[in-house]
Amino acid sequence: DRYVSIGANPLYVFFPTVVPTNLQFLVHAPYKTTPNRETINFSDPQNQTITENIVELYKSVLKEMAERKVLDVESMGLLPLSSQSGELSQKLFEASVFLFKTHPLIPTREDGYALPSSLFSLNGELDHEFFYEAKIHTLFEKTAWIDEAFYKPIHLVLKRFLNSYLGVMEYKLNDILHAITE
């Protein structure tokens, strides 16, 4: 299974609305629209329920992707992992933060998934292979390394998500030297 972006698109309610989703995947739901069928009142109780259902579906899909071992760095790039404008996309972002903090969904170098608290991330300028072989992560009581694909320049948003929202620390040479000399 491979997931690809369909690009930015509006929210669909049988037909496209003018409501941007800021998402890389299509959302089509039976929201109640305004009379001109172009916009959505997200404060309407029925629409709030639909939004809550979409968020729950999103969370279950992420968990299923991890179970099927198809949640990788590339597919994470399609998720709302930065603060968003818009009711639906912001709620999906908040669900992403909660889910990644509470479930082992972050791809690791060891081809598994881990919680942020157990992940080791090394500054991109250091020789990862040397420190991996030396099991340097154990000095910091970490059990897994983040997937090497996170270090690619195209994944800066993902690295920012890991560091800023999930608290995955990126260790530098000074951190390692300090841990060794303690």
Secondary structure, DSSP 4 states (H G I P E B T S, - for coil): -------S-EEESSSEEEEE---SS--B--PPBPTTSS-B-TTSHHHHHHHHHHHHHHHHHHHHHHHTT---HHHHTTS--S--SSHHHHHHHHHHHHHHHHS--EEBTTSSEE-GGGEEEE-TTS-HHHHHHTTGGGGGT--EEBPGGGGSGGGHHHHHIIIIIS---EE-HHHHHHHHH-
